Amino acid sequence: MAKEFKDPAALAAHLKKAMDAQLAETLITIQSELGSTKVSPYDTGRFRSSWFASEGIPSSEVAPEGADSPNTDATGLQVDSSKTYYLTSNLPYAQAVAIEGKVVSQPTTWFTDFLNSRVPKIADTAAKVTKAAFDL
């Protein structure tokens, strides 16, 4: 049963925390999946290590040569659902791999397939987890 609120400010604060949690879970999961060899094309591992999360403006960071572990910086963000977040890769070949489909270890449509199929499911799962966690 959903929690009852008599104070509108308390309800607003509760819903804001829930939205923050849902956004954080979505961002963290998308970054995690993009960092997996199951989703991202894999050669040396640098590409899957290159997904950086940031608040306000896209990150300008680039994974160093030899990087082979997924980036997890999204887990350290203090997510506020009233702000804008980015998940970017600044490798010189990122656009060729993600948008132009110049890959050999995944289908050429891997990125658009991920965006159109997997991301909505990630968001839906985050909503269900948040709904249960916040008794909504």
DSSP file (Angstrom, degrees, kcal/mol; ACC not computed):
  #  RESIDUE AA STRUCTURE BP1 BP2  ACC     N-H-->O    O-->H-N    N-H-->O    O-->H-N    TCO  KAPPA ALPHA  PHI   PSI    X-CA   Y-CA   Z-CA
    1    1 A M              0   0    0      0, 0.0     3,-0.1     0, 0.0     2,-0.0   0.000 360.0 360.0 360.0 137.0    0.0    0.0    0.0
    2    2 A A        -     0   0    0    134,-0.1   134,-0.2     1,-0.1   133,-0.1  -0.318 360.0-101.4 -67.9 146.2    1.3    3.4   -0.9
    3    3 A K        -     0   0    0    132,-1.6     2,-0.4   131,-0.2    -1,-0.1  -0.396  36.0-128.5 -65.9 140.3    2.5    5.8    1.8
    4    4 A E        -     0   0    0     -2,-0.1     2,-0.4    -3,-0.1    -1,-0.1  -0.750  20.5-165.0 -95.1 140.7    0.0    8.5    2.8
    5    5 A F        +     0   0    0     -2,-0.4    -2,-0.0     1,-0.1     0, 0.0  -0.989  20.4 173.2-125.8 130.8    1.0   12.1    2.9
    6    6 A K  S    S+     0   0    0     -2,-0.4    -1,-0.1     1,-0.1     3,-0.1   0.614  72.5  69.6-103.5 -20.8   -0.9   14.9    4.6
    7    7 A D     >  -     0   0    0      1,-0.1     4,-2.1     2,-0.0     3,-0.4  -0.884  69.8-154.6-101.7 115.1    1.8   17.5    4.1
    8    8 A P  H  > S+     0   0    0      0, 0.0     4,-2.6     0, 0.0     5,-0.2   0.848  95.6  55.3 -57.5 -35.0    2.1   18.5    0.4
    9    9 A A  H  > S+     0   0    0      2,-0.2     4,-2.3     1,-0.2     5,-0.2   0.884 107.3  49.5 -66.2 -37.7    5.8   19.6    1.0
   10   10 A A  H  > S+     0   0    0     -3,-0.4     4,-2.3     2,-0.2    -1,-0.2   0.897 111.6  49.1 -67.2 -40.0    6.6   16.2    2.4
   11   11 A L  H  X S+     0   0    0     -4,-2.1     4,-2.7     2,-0.2     5,-0.2   0.931 111.0  49.8 -63.2 -45.5    5.0   14.5   -0.6
   12   12 A A  H  X S+     0   0    0     -4,-2.6     4,-2.3     1,-0.2    -2,-0.2   0.911 111.7  48.1 -60.9 -42.7    6.9   16.8   -3.0
   13   13 A A  H  X S+     0   0    0     -4,-2.3     4,-2.2     2,-0.2    -1,-0.2   0.894 111.9  50.0 -64.6 -40.3   10.2   15.9   -1.2
   14   14 A H  H  X S+     0   0    0     -4,-2.3     4,-2.0     2,-0.2    -2,-0.2   0.926 112.2  46.5 -64.5 -45.5    9.4   12.2   -1.3
   15   15 A L  H  X S+     0   0    0     -4,-2.7     4,-2.6     2,-0.2    -2,-0.2   0.878 110.3  53.8 -65.8 -37.7    8.6   12.3   -5.0
   16   16 A K  H  X S+     0   0    0     -4,-2.3     4,-2.5    -5,-0.2    65,-0.3   0.919 108.8  48.6 -62.5 -43.9   11.8   14.4   -5.8
   17   17 A K  H  X S+     0   0    0     -4,-2.2     4,-2.4     1,-0.2    -1,-0.2   0.892 111.4  50.9 -62.2 -39.3   13.9   11.8   -4.0
   18   18 A A  H  X S+     0   0    0     -4,-2.0     4,-2.5     2,-0.2    -2,-0.2   0.921 110.9  47.4 -64.7 -43.8   12.2    9.0   -6.0
   19   19 A M  H  X S+     0   0    0     -4,-2.6     4,-2.4     2,-0.2     5,-0.2   0.905 111.6  51.1 -64.4 -40.7   12.8   10.8   -9.3
   20   20 A D  H  X S+     0   0    0     -4,-2.5     4,-2.5     1,-0.2    -2,-0.2   0.928 111.7  47.6 -60.0 -45.3   16.5   11.4   -8.3
   21   21 A A  H  X S+     0   0    0     -4,-2.4     4,-2.5     1,-0.2    -2,-0.2   0.893 111.4  50.3 -64.8 -40.9   16.9    7.7   -7.5
   22   22 A Q  H  X S+     0   0    0     -4,-2.5     4,-2.2     2,-0.2    -1,-0.2   0.917 112.1  47.0 -65.2 -42.9   15.2    6.6  -10.8
   23   23 A L  H  X S+     0   0    0     -4,-2.4     4,-2.7     2,-0.2     5,-0.2   0.921 112.5  49.9 -64.5 -43.5   17.4    8.9  -12.9
   24   24 A A  H  X S+     0   0    0     -4,-2.5     4,-2.7    -5,-0.2     5,-0.2   0.932 111.3  48.5 -60.8 -45.9   20.5    7.7  -11.1
   25   25 A E  H  X S+     0   0    0     -4,-2.5     4,-2.2     1,-0.2    -1,-0.2   0.898 112.9  48.4 -62.1 -41.0   19.6    4.0  -11.5
   26   26 A T  H  X S+     0   0    0     -4,-2.2     4,-2.5     2,-0.2     5,-0.2   0.944 113.9  45.4 -64.2 -48.8   18.9    4.6  -15.2
   27   27 A L  H  X S+     0   0    0     -4,-2.7     4,-2.4     1,-0.2     5,-0.2   0.918 114.3  48.1 -62.1 -45.6   22.2    6.5  -15.8
   28   28 A I  H  X S+     0   0    0     -4,-2.7     4,-2.4    -5,-0.2    -1,-0.2   0.909 113.5  47.4 -62.9 -43.1   24.3    4.0  -13.9
   29   29 A T  H  X S+     0   0    0     -4,-2.2     4,-2.7    -5,-0.2     5,-0.2   0.902 111.2  49.8 -68.6 -41.4   22.7    1.0  -15.7
   30   30 A I  H  X S+     0   0    0     -4,-2.5     4,-2.6     2,-0.2     5,-0.2   0.941 113.1  47.1 -62.8 -45.7   23.1    2.5  -19.2
   31   31 A Q  H  X S+     0   0    0     -4,-2.4     4,-1.5    -5,-0.2    -2,-0.2   0.919 112.6  50.7 -61.1 -42.5   26.8    3.3  -18.5
   32   32 A S  H  < S+     0   0    0     -4,-2.4    -2,-0.2    -5,-0.2    -1,-0.2   0.921 112.3  45.3 -61.5 -44.9   27.3   -0.2  -17.1
   33   33 A E  H >< S+     0   0    0     -4,-2.7     3,-1.4     1,-0.2     7,-0.5   0.889 110.5  52.8 -69.6 -38.1   25.8   -1.9  -20.1
   34   34 A L  H 3< S+     0   0    0     -4,-2.6    -1,-0.2     1,-0.3    -2,-0.2   0.791 107.7  54.8 -65.3 -25.0   27.7    0.3  -22.6
   35   35 A G  T 3< S+     0   0    0     -4,-1.5     2,-0.3    -5,-0.2    -1,-0.3   0.447  92.0  95.1 -85.2  -0.9   30.8   -0.7  -20.7
   36   36 A S  S X> S-     0   0    0     -3,-1.4     4,-2.2    -4,-0.2     3,-0.8  -0.643  76.9-133.0 -93.1 150.2   30.1   -4.4  -21.2
   37   37 A T  T 34 S+     0   0    0     -2,-0.3     5,-0.1     1,-0.2    -1,-0.1   0.660 105.4  68.8 -71.4 -14.6   31.5   -6.5  -24.0
   38   38 A K  T 34 S+     0   0    0     -5,-0.1    -1,-0.2     3,-0.1    -4,-0.1   0.821 116.7  19.6 -69.8 -31.3   28.0   -7.8  -24.5
   39   39 A V  T <4 S+     0   0    0     -3,-0.8    -2,-0.2    -6,-0.4    -5,-0.1   0.859 115.7  61.2-104.5 -57.2   26.8   -4.4  -25.8
   40   40 A S  S  < S-     0   0    0     -4,-2.2     8,-0.1    -7,-0.5    -1,-0.1  -0.469  89.8-104.2 -78.5 142.6   29.8   -2.4  -26.9
   41   41 A P        -     0   0    0      0, 0.0     2,-0.4     0, 0.0     7,-0.2  -0.345  42.4-148.3 -57.9 146.3   32.1   -3.5  -29.7
   42   42 A Y        +     0   0    0     -5,-0.1    62,-0.1     1,-0.1    -5,-0.0  -0.977  44.2 130.0-131.9 128.0   35.3   -4.9  -28.3
   43   43 A D  S    S-     0   0    0     -2,-0.4    -1,-0.1    61,-0.0     0, 0.0   0.387  95.3  -5.9-129.4 -75.3   38.8   -4.9  -29.6
   44   44 A T  S    S-     0   0    0     23,-0.0    -2,-0.1     0, 0.0     0, 0.0   0.636  93.8-113.7 -98.2 -18.0   41.3   -3.5  -27.0
   45   45 A G  S  > S+     0   0    0     -4,-0.1     4,-1.0    -8,-0.0     5,-0.1   0.243  88.0 110.5 102.5 -11.6   38.7   -2.5  -24.4
   46   46 A R  T  4 S+     0   0    0      1,-0.2     4,-0.3     2,-0.2     3,-0.3   0.887  74.5  54.6 -64.8 -38.8   39.3    1.2  -24.7
   47   47 A F  T >4 S+     0   0    0      1,-0.2     3,-1.6     2,-0.2    -1,-0.2   0.938 108.1  47.2 -62.5 -46.8   36.0    2.0  -26.3
   48   48 A R  T 34 S+     0   0    0      1,-0.3    23,-0.6    -7,-0.2     3,-0.5   0.723 111.2  53.9 -69.0 -18.3   33.9    0.3  -23.6
   49   49 A S  T 3< S+     0   0    0     -4,-1.0    -1,-0.3    -3,-0.3    -2,-0.2   0.452  93.6  76.5 -87.0  -2.7   36.0    2.2  -21.0
   50   50 A S    <   +     0   0    0     -3,-1.6     2,-0.9    -4,-0.3    40,-0.4   0.336  57.8 110.5 -98.7   7.6   35.2    5.5  -22.7
   51   51 A W        -     0   0    0     -3,-0.5     2,-0.4    38,-0.1    22,-0.3  -0.744  47.8-174.1 -87.9 110.0   31.7    6.2  -21.6
   52   52 A F  E     -A   88   0A   0     36,-3.2    36,-2.6    -2,-0.9     2,-0.3  -0.874  13.7-148.0-109.5 134.2   31.8    9.2  -19.1
   53   53 A A  E     +A   87   0A   0     -2,-0.4     2,-0.3    34,-0.2    34,-0.2  -0.767  25.1 166.6 -96.9 143.6   28.9   10.5  -17.1
   54   54 A S  E     -A   86   0A   0     32,-2.1    32,-2.6    -2,-0.3     2,-0.4  -0.987  30.4-124.1-153.6 160.8   28.7   14.2  -16.3
   55   55 A E  E    S-A   85   0A   0     -2,-0.3     2,-1.3    30,-0.2    30,-0.2  -0.899  84.6  -3.8-109.3 134.9   26.3   16.8  -15.0
   56   56 A G  S    S+     0   0    0     28,-3.2    29,-0.1    -2,-0.4    -1,-0.1  -0.260 128.2  30.5  88.0 -50.9   25.4   20.0  -16.9
   57   57 A I  S    S-     0   0    0     -2,-1.3    29,-0.2    27,-0.1     3,-0.1  -0.974  94.8 -89.6-139.1 152.6   27.8   19.7  -19.8
   58   58 A P        -     0   0    0      0, 0.0    -5,-0.1     0, 0.0    -3,-0.1  -0.321  50.4-106.3 -60.5 143.7   29.2   16.7  -21.7
   59   59 A S        -     0   0    0     -7,-0.3    -7,-0.1     1,-0.1    -5,-0.1  -0.358  18.5-156.5 -66.9 148.8   32.4   15.3  -20.3
   60   60 A S        +     0   0    0     -3,-0.1    -1,-0.1     2,-0.0    29,-0.0   0.300  53.2 124.1-106.1   6.6   35.6   16.0  -22.2
   61   61 A E        -     0   0    0     27,-0.0    29,-0.5     1,-0.0     2,-0.4  -0.291  43.7-160.1 -69.8 152.3   37.4   13.1  -20.7
   62   62 A V        -     0   0    0     27,-0.1   -12,-0.1    28,-0.1   -11,-0.1  -0.998  24.5-113.3-132.3 135.0   39.0   10.4  -22.9
   63   63 A A        -     0   0    0     -2,-0.4   -13,-0.1   -17,-0.2     3,-0.1  -0.456  41.3-113.5 -65.0 136.9   39.9    6.9  -21.7
   64   64 A P    >   -     0   0    0      0, 0.0     3,-2.0     0, 0.0    -1,-0.1  -0.269  38.5 -83.8 -70.0 158.7   43.7    6.4  -21.8
   65   65 A E  T 3  S+     0   0    0      1,-0.3     3,-0.1     3,-0.0     0, 0.0  -0.344 119.2  27.6 -55.1 140.0   45.4    4.0  -24.1
   66   66 A G  T 3  S+     0   0    0      1,-0.3    -1,-0.3    -3,-0.1     2,-0.1   0.366  82.3 146.7  86.2  -5.6   45.3    0.5  -22.6
   67   67 A A    <   +     0   0    0     -3,-2.0    -1,-0.3     1,-0.1   -18,-0.2  -0.444  10.8 161.2 -64.2 133.6   42.1    1.1  -20.6
   68   68 A D        +     0   0    0     -2,-0.1    -1,-0.1    -3,-0.1   -22,-0.1   0.251  42.5  84.1-141.0  12.3   40.2   -2.1  -20.5
   69   69 A S  S    S-     0   0    0    -20,-0.1   -33,-0.1   -23,-0.1    -1,-0.0  -0.956  83.5-100.9-120.9 142.8   37.7   -1.8  -17.6
   70   70 A P        -     0   0    0      0, 0.0     2,-0.2     0, 0.0   -21,-0.2  -0.224  36.9-114.3 -59.8 143.2   34.3   -0.2  -17.8
   71   71 A N        -     0   0    0    -23,-0.6   -36,-0.1   -40,-0.2     3,-0.1  -0.572  30.3-178.4 -75.3 140.3   34.0    3.4  -16.5
   72   72 A T    >   +     0   0    0     -2,-0.2     3,-1.6     1,-0.1     4,-0.3   0.025  38.9 124.7-128.0  26.4   31.8    3.6  -13.4
   73   73 A D  G >   +     0   0    0    -22,-0.3     3,-1.3     1,-0.3     4,-0.4   0.720  62.8  73.4 -65.2 -18.9   31.9    7.4  -12.7
   74   74 A A  G >  S+     0   0    0      1,-0.3     3,-1.2     2,-0.2    -1,-0.3   0.830  87.0  64.1 -61.3 -30.8   28.1    7.6  -12.9
   75   75 A T  G <  S+     0   0    0     -3,-1.6    -1,-0.3     1,-0.3    -2,-0.2   0.738  99.8  53.2 -66.4 -21.0   27.9    5.8   -9.5
   76   76 A G  G <  S+     0   0    0     -3,-1.3    -1,-0.3    -4,-0.3     2,-0.2   0.512  84.5 107.3 -91.8  -5.4   29.7    8.8   -7.9
   77   77 A L    <   -     0   0    0     -3,-1.2     2,-1.3    -4,-0.4   -23,-0.0  -0.502  68.4-136.5 -75.4 140.5   27.3   11.5   -9.2
   78   78 A Q        -     0   0    0     -2,-0.2     2,-0.1     2,-0.0    -1,-0.1  -0.762  35.3-148.0 -90.8  87.9   24.9   13.1   -6.8
   79   79 A V        -     0   0    0     -2,-1.3     2,-0.5    -5,-0.1   -55,-0.1  -0.364  21.4-175.6 -71.4 132.9   22.0   12.9   -9.2
   80   80 A D    >   -     0   0    0     -2,-0.1     3,-2.6     1,-0.1   -63,-0.1  -0.985  21.4-145.5-126.8 115.3   19.3   15.7   -9.0
   81   81 A S  T 3  S+     0   0    0     -2,-0.5    -1,-0.1   -65,-0.3    -2,-0.0   0.591  96.8  65.1 -63.8  -9.4   16.4   15.1  -11.4
   82   82 A S  T 3  S+     0   0    0      2,-0.1    -1,-0.3   -66,-0.0     2,-0.2   0.462  96.4  72.6 -88.9   0.0   16.1   18.8  -12.0
   83   83 A K  S <  S-     0   0    0     -3,-2.6     2,-0.4   -28,-0.0   -28,-0.0  -0.634  84.0-111.5-109.8 169.5   19.5   18.8  -13.7
   84   84 A T        -     0   0    0     -2,-0.2   -28,-3.2     2,-0.0     2,-0.3  -0.829  28.6-165.0-103.8 138.8   20.8   17.5  -17.1
   85   85 A Y  E     -A   55   0A   0     -2,-0.4     2,-0.3   -30,-0.2   -30,-0.2  -0.920   1.3-158.7-124.7 149.8   23.2   14.6  -17.4
   86   86 A Y  E     -A   54   0A   0    -32,-2.6   -32,-2.1    -2,-0.3     2,-0.4  -0.931  11.4-162.3-126.7 148.9   25.3   13.3  -20.2
   87   87 A L  E     +A   53   0A   0     -2,-0.3     2,-0.3   -34,-0.2   -34,-0.2  -0.947  33.8 164.4-128.6 108.3   26.8   10.0  -21.1
   88   88 A T  E     -A   52   0A   0    -36,-2.6   -36,-3.2    -2,-0.4     2,-0.4  -0.866  35.3-151.8-131.4 157.2   29.5   10.6  -23.7
   89   89 A S        -     0   0    0     -2,-0.3   -38,-0.1   -38,-0.2   -27,-0.1  -0.998   8.0-174.0-125.3 126.5   32.5    9.0  -25.4
   90   90 A N        +     0   0    0    -29,-0.5   -28,-0.1   -40,-0.4   -39,-0.1   0.186  36.8 132.7-106.2  15.5   35.2   11.4  -26.8
   91   91 A L    >   -     0   0    0    -41,-0.2     3,-1.9     1,-0.1     4,-0.4  -0.411  67.4-120.1 -64.1 144.5   37.4    8.9  -28.5
   92   92 A P  T 3  S+     0   0    0      0, 0.0     4,-0.2     0, 0.0     3,-0.2   0.781 114.0  41.9 -58.4 -26.2   38.2   10.1  -32.0
   93   93 A Y  T 3> S+     0   0    0      1,-0.1     4,-2.1     2,-0.1     5,-0.2   0.335  83.5 102.4-102.8   7.1   36.6    7.0  -33.5
   94   94 A A  H <> S+     0   0    0     -3,-1.9     4,-3.2     1,-0.2     5,-0.4   0.899  82.7  48.3 -60.0 -43.4   33.5    6.9  -31.2
   95   95 A Q  H  >>S+     0   0    0     -4,-0.4     4,-2.1     1,-0.2     5,-2.1   0.911 110.4  51.6 -64.8 -41.0   31.2    8.3  -33.8
   96   96 A A  H  45S+     0   0    0     -4,-0.2     6,-2.8     3,-0.2    -1,-0.2   0.895 117.1  40.1 -61.7 -39.0   32.4    5.9  -36.5
   97   97 A V  H  <5S+     0   0    0     -4,-2.1    14,-0.3     4,-0.2     4,-0.2   0.933 126.3  31.7 -75.8 -47.7   31.8    3.0  -34.1
   98   98 A A  H  <5S+     0   0    0     -4,-3.2    13,-0.3    -5,-0.2    14,-0.3   0.908 133.8  21.0 -81.9 -43.2   28.5    4.1  -32.6
   99   99 A I  T  <5S+     0   0    0     -4,-2.1    -3,-0.2    -5,-0.4    -4,-0.1   0.869 128.2  40.9 -96.5 -42.9   26.8    6.0  -35.3
  100  100 A E  S   <S-     0   0    0     -5,-2.1    -3,-0.2     2,-0.1    -4,-0.2   0.569  98.2-129.6 -87.5  -8.1   28.4    4.9  -38.6
  101  101 A G        +     0   0    0     -6,-0.3     2,-1.9    -4,-0.2    -4,-0.2   0.783  46.6 159.9  70.0  28.4   28.5    1.2  -37.5
  102  102 A K        +     0   0    0     -6,-2.8     2,-0.3    -7,-0.1    -1,-0.2  -0.547  33.9 117.1 -85.1  76.8   32.2    0.7  -38.4
  103  103 A V        -     0   0    0     -2,-1.9     5,-0.1     3,-0.1    -6,-0.0  -0.927  47.5-168.4-138.7 159.5   32.5   -2.4  -36.2
  104  104 A V  S    S+     0   0    0     -2,-0.3    -1,-0.1     3,-0.1     4,-0.1   0.591  85.6  56.9-120.3 -23.5   33.3   -6.1  -36.6
  105  105 A S  S    S+     0   0    0      2,-0.1     3,-0.0     3,-0.0   -62,-0.0   0.487 113.0  31.6 -92.3  -1.6   32.5   -7.6  -33.2
  106  106 A Q  S    S-     0   0    0     -5,-0.1    -3,-0.1   -65,-0.0   -67,-0.1  -0.930  99.6 -79.7-142.0 164.1   28.9   -6.4  -33.1
  107  107 A P    >   -     0   0    0      0, 0.0     3,-1.9     0, 0.0     4,-0.2  -0.357  45.4-114.6 -61.4 151.6   26.1   -5.7  -35.7
  108  108 A T  T 3  S+     0   0    0      1,-0.3     3,-0.3     2,-0.1    -6,-0.1   0.724 116.8  53.0 -63.4 -20.1   26.6   -2.4  -37.4
  109  109 A T  T 3> S+     0   0    0      1,-0.2     4,-2.8     2,-0.1    -1,-0.3   0.173  72.5 119.1 -97.6  16.6   23.3   -1.2  -35.8
  110  110 A W  H <> S+     0   0    0     -3,-1.9     4,-2.2     1,-0.2    -1,-0.2   0.859  74.3  46.5 -54.0 -41.9   24.4   -2.1  -32.3
  111  111 A F  H  > S+     0   0    0    -13,-0.3     4,-2.8    -3,-0.3    -1,-0.2   0.944 115.3  42.7 -72.5 -47.7   24.1    1.5  -30.9
  112  112 A T  H  > S+     0   0    0    -14,-0.3     4,-2.7     2,-0.2     5,-0.2   0.874 114.2  53.5 -66.1 -34.4   20.8    2.4  -32.4
  113  113 A D  H  X>S+     0   0    0     -4,-2.8     4,-2.4     2,-0.2     5,-0.8   0.927 110.5  47.3 -61.7 -43.9   19.5   -1.0  -31.4
  114  114 A F  I  X>S+     0   0    0     -4,-2.2     5,-2.3    -5,-0.3     4,-0.7   0.941 114.8  45.8 -62.0 -48.3   20.7   -0.4  -27.8
  115  115 A L  I  <5S+     0   0    0     -4,-2.8    -2,-0.2     1,-0.2    -1,-0.2   0.906 120.2  38.4 -62.0 -43.1   19.1    3.1  -27.8
  116  116 A N  I  <5S+     0   0    0     -4,-2.7    -1,-0.2    -5,-0.2    -2,-0.2   0.769 131.7  21.4 -83.2 -26.6   15.8    2.0  -29.2
  117  117 A S  I  X5S+     0   0    0     -4,-2.4     4,-0.8    -5,-0.2    -3,-0.2   0.843 127.3  34.2-108.0 -52.2   15.4   -1.3  -27.5
  118  118 A R  I  X<S+     0   0    0     -5,-0.8     4,-2.4    -4,-0.7     3,-0.2   0.901 108.7  59.7 -79.8 -42.0   17.4   -1.6  -24.4
  119  119 A V  H  ><S+     0   0    0     -5,-2.3     4,-2.5     1,-0.2     5,-0.2   0.907 104.7  50.2 -59.0 -44.6   17.3    2.0  -23.0
  120  120 A P  H  > S+     0   0    0      0, 0.0     4,-2.2     0, 0.0    -1,-0.2   0.888 111.8  49.4 -60.5 -35.4   13.5    2.1  -22.6
  121  121 A K  H  X S+     0   0    0     -4,-0.8     4,-2.6     2,-0.2    -2,-0.2   0.886 109.3  51.6 -69.2 -37.9   13.7   -1.3  -20.8
  122  122 A I  H  X S+     0   0    0     -4,-2.4     4,-2.5     2,-0.2    -1,-0.2   0.933 112.0  46.8 -61.6 -46.0   16.4    0.1  -18.5
  123  123 A A  H  X S+     0   0    0     -4,-2.5     4,-2.1     1,-0.2    -2,-0.2   0.892 112.0  50.6 -64.0 -39.6   14.2    3.1  -17.7
  124  124 A D  H  X S+     0   0    0     -4,-2.2     4,-2.1    -5,-0.2    -2,-0.2   0.916 111.2  47.7 -64.9 -43.7   11.2    0.9  -17.1
  125  125 A T  H  X S+     0   0    0     -4,-2.6     4,-2.6     1,-0.2     5,-0.2   0.915 110.6  51.7 -63.9 -42.7   13.0   -1.3  -14.8
  126  126 A A  H  X S+     0   0    0     -4,-2.5     4,-2.5     1,-0.2    -1,-0.2   0.885 108.9  51.8 -61.0 -38.3   14.4    1.7  -12.9
  127  127 A A  H  X S+     0   0    0     -4,-2.1     4,-2.6     2,-0.2    -1,-0.2   0.911 110.6  47.5 -64.4 -42.3   10.9    3.0  -12.5
  128  128 A K  H  X S+     0   0    0     -4,-2.1     4,-2.0     2,-0.2    -2,-0.2   0.909 113.2  47.7 -66.2 -41.7    9.6   -0.3  -11.1
  129  129 A V  H  X S+     0   0    0     -4,-2.6     4,-2.8     2,-0.2    -2,-0.2   0.923 114.5  47.2 -63.6 -44.5   12.5   -0.5   -8.7
  130  130 A T  H  X S+     0   0    0     -4,-2.5     4,-2.6    -5,-0.2    -2,-0.2   0.909 108.6  54.5 -64.9 -42.4   12.0    3.1   -7.6
  131  131 A K  H  <>S+     0   0    0     -4,-2.6     5,-2.7     1,-0.2     4,-0.2   0.919 113.8  41.7 -58.3 -44.4    8.2    2.6   -7.2
  132  132 A A  H ><5S+     0   0    0     -4,-2.0     3,-1.0     3,-0.2    -2,-0.2   0.923 115.1  49.9 -68.8 -44.2    8.8   -0.3   -4.9
  133  133 A A  H 3<5S+     0   0    0     -4,-2.8    -2,-0.2     1,-0.2    -1,-0.2   0.833 118.3  38.6 -65.3 -32.7   11.6    1.3   -3.0
  134  134 A F  T 3<5S-     0   0    0     -4,-2.6    -1,-0.2    -5,-0.2  -131,-0.2   0.263 108.0-121.0-104.2  11.1    9.7    4.5   -2.4
  135  135 A D  T < 5       0   0    0     -3,-1.0  -132,-1.6    -4,-0.2    -3,-0.2   0.915 360.0 360.0  53.0  50.8    6.3    2.8   -1.8
  136  136 A L      <       0   0    0     -5,-2.7    -4,-0.1    -6,-0.2  -134,-0.1   0.419 360.0 360.0 -99.2 360.0    4.6    4.6   -4.7
